[in-house]
Amino acid sequence: MEPEHAPEFSDRQARATILAAESLGFEREPDLYPAHYNHDLHEDAQYAAEYLRKRDPARLEAALASDESILAQCAAWRITETGRFTLADADIVLRAATARGFQRPPSDLPLLAHAIHWDQARAAVAYFWEQDPEQLEALIGETARLAPLPDTARSTEHGCRGHVDSCRCGR
């Protein structure tokens, strides 16, 4: 059954809506790989919004205006480790970020050019996630779409290194 109202959400609003609904008992399909949740982000958000409309409409309004729930470093890790983010994507994101004044950070990785390049691309993804997520999606498409992950998500390491407790990416 389709939700009654189907507003368009930004990815940020979709994530916040799902998290708000889950705090009241809303559940998504369990035991999926992270990519499935990413793919279903907007559909799940529609059902979550309907759930909130029936139980706590004020919480839906608050979710739509809330801050990003996934920290930039966590988003960058998940995006660049999906297997869908390619070397071509890395080049595109690095060129675009550099054109906007992004300074490539020095890498602490071994002196392997491709490892340093990938590490810098991850930093550029984090830069766009924080500064201009719509541009990131324009550059790399749905690869930039991330859903918050329920505890039941199937993966041994879908989260990020150096996780921060305030991140809601689904460690």
Buried (B, 14 or more C-beta within 10 A) or exposed (E): EEBEEEEEBBBBBBBBBBBBBBEEEBEBEEEBEBBBBBBBBBBBBBBBBBBBBEEBEEBBEEBBEBEBBBBBBBBBBBBBBBEBBEEEBBEBBBEBBBEEEBEBBEBEEEEEEEEBBBBBBBBBBBBBBBBBBEBBBEBBEEBBBBBBBBEEBEEEEBBBEEBEEEBBBBB
